[in-house]
Amino acid sequence: MEFQPELQEALMMTPDDLTALSNCLADALRLITQAATVQRLSRDFYWYSPVLKKLLDDKVAEAVVQPVSTEEVVRVLKTCYQRRIPVTARGAGTGNYGQAIPLEGGIVLDLALMDAIHEITPEGVAVTGPGTRLGVLETAARAVGWELRCYPSTIAKASVGGFLGGGSGGIGSVAHGGLRDFETVRAIEVVTMEAEPRIVLHEGQAVHDVLHAWGTNGIITRIWLALTPAVEWAQCVVAFATFDEAFTFSEKIAVDPAWTKRLITTFEWPIPAAFTPIAPFLRDSKAIIFFMIAAAQLDALTKAAQEAGGEVTLAAPWVGVRTQPLLSDYTWNHTTLWFMKYDPAFTYLQCGFSPTEARSQFAQLKARFGDDFLFHIEFMKAGTGVITPGSIPVVRFTTEERLNEMIDFCRAIGVFVANPHSNNVEGGGRYREDNVQLLTKYKYDPLGLLNPGKMATFQPGA
Ligand SMILES: Cc1cc2nc3c(=O)[nH]c(=O)nc-3n(C[C@H](O)[C@H](O)[C@H](O)COP(=O)(O)OP(=O)(O)OC[C@H]3O[C@@H](n4cnc5c(N)ncnc54)[C@H](O)[C@@H]3O)c2cc1C
């Protein structure tokens, strides 16, 4: 996005506010008012959605504050509370739904500098600051025999705090579920937005009060994240003549606990046509599966794929997040990015198919929408332990009405949809029905200054 000077014109913070904020920091240079930088740090990947692009293009903060410690976060929040300045937390700004875009100006609280890994315990729990990049944590964990249970395909850039604030799962979720499952998030320390901000530790079930709340009910300053023993991984690509055959084989591997896997992604053609850097491993008109599988099982997987009629086009070791080619760079929401580059008329949805009815659901969607709805399946373990075909289909965008028609049809045939074209926690599909995120907001942010507008059901003073 080009820098637009006119976006800065509606400044509401005063010079006195800026002085007060810089007094909160040991180094005043960590208060940024340079307009192009403020605009850059007010953005995420909201433009994936043509609906959100229109809504959010002109939203920008007035300044960026970069704290380096919990103490600085406390001082900044206290000052913002006194002066009624909105605060939008930012990790790396890789969210897709405009989650980190300030709707009402104020400051962006950029937590990237709070990136210390405090400890990796002998029991396999990482204790880290919110700004730590997931890729850095994965490398540090592997060095001592552990690895992340799940991570987004943005692992190289995304922060741990941003993953907890706005993410859900990713590579590894086929074995370990999403962030919400299996007590992966052990504890979260948050700073509240009150006259006297408190530092509160949420442990056990209480982590759900702040998980996936988009920074609306506290600033996460420390995280205790459970890891899993490191595995030696391999990557494998298999091509099948039809999506049906590819889905059948990928599902067989996904649901069989005998296979140690980290990623199983199945694409309908022509989605793979967009993956130009890895074209040698793709086959024209064929459906493709990407696997991360235990290296010790690579030969067995290759054999099983060939017996099922697949062509194995890549079988190679995975040697860390810098492996080339890195198949995960084409999975999860990276698939959308590649396909939107290939055909800008497309956008995406986030769906969950039924483990038992998926084939019938695929058929109904094809009959209704044809090639306007292209299947990209990510197998995930649900919190119940059942392996489900999650999905981030790429869909042709014509009008918002047509997009909503697709969402409504999915829901009518029993396909779960988390709507990525909504800019509030409730609309995004991962809002908790027990309301704990909202109830926490009333306790920790009574004036509604944290990422205002993103918790739609919150009413200040209620
Ligand atoms: C190409 C692409 C692929 C992606 N793939 C995946 C995927 O596989 N799985 C997945 O889950 N997501 C995915 N995403 C979304 C996103 O990358 C992840 O959710 C990522 O973990 C967000 O981290 P971040 O540091 O960029 O967070 P940001 O975008 O900076 O923030 C996300 C949200 O968390 C809040 N937040 C940030 N830090 C804090 C804090 N310290 N305290 C409180 N709130 C905070 C922000 O206000 C915002 O609402 C993808 C996005 C893109 C563009």
The ligand as an ORCA input file, in Angstrom:
! r2SCAN-3c Opt
* xyz 0 1
  C       0.123    -15.628      4.185
  C      -0.548    -15.821      5.525
  C      -0.653    -17.094      6.061
  C      -1.261    -17.289      7.326
  N      -1.389    -18.557      7.829
  C      -1.956    -18.732      9.051
  C      -2.047    -20.036      9.630
  O      -1.561    -21.012      9.090
  N      -2.652    -20.158     10.828
  C      -3.122    -19.070     11.533
  O      -3.628    -19.237     12.639
  N      -3.018    -17.832     11.018
  C      -2.439    -17.635      9.811
  N      -2.316    -16.379      9.305
  C      -2.683    -15.245     10.140
  C      -1.471    -14.724     10.969
  O      -0.274    -14.829     10.243
  C      -1.254    -15.501     12.250
  O      -2.406    -15.549     13.024
  C      -0.104    -14.926     13.079
  O       0.162    -15.786     14.137
  C      -0.354    -13.533     13.598
  O       0.817    -13.106     14.253
  P       1.289    -11.593     14.183
  O       2.450    -11.455     15.110
  O       1.501    -11.148     12.809
  O       0.026    -10.885     14.831
  P      -0.674     -9.510     14.455
  O      -1.280     -9.574     13.109
  O       0.264     -8.391     14.721
  O      -1.818     -9.475     15.563
  C      -2.891    -10.380     15.524
  C      -3.925     -9.950     16.579
  O      -3.382    -10.157     17.871
  C      -3.339     -8.929     18.603
  N      -2.081     -8.903     19.352
  C      -0.826     -8.917     18.858
  N       0.059     -8.926     19.860
  C      -0.656     -8.907     21.013
  C      -0.307     -8.862     22.395
  N       0.962     -8.906     22.805
  N      -1.300     -8.808     23.309
  C      -2.607     -8.796     22.929
  N      -2.989     -8.832     21.641
  C      -2.024     -8.893     20.693
  C      -3.426     -7.816     17.578
  O      -4.041     -6.649     18.105
  C      -4.293     -8.463     16.515
  O      -5.642     -8.296     16.859
  C      -1.747    -16.174      8.044
  C      -1.629    -14.887      7.495
  C      -1.037    -14.706      6.249
  C      -0.909    -13.321      5.707
*
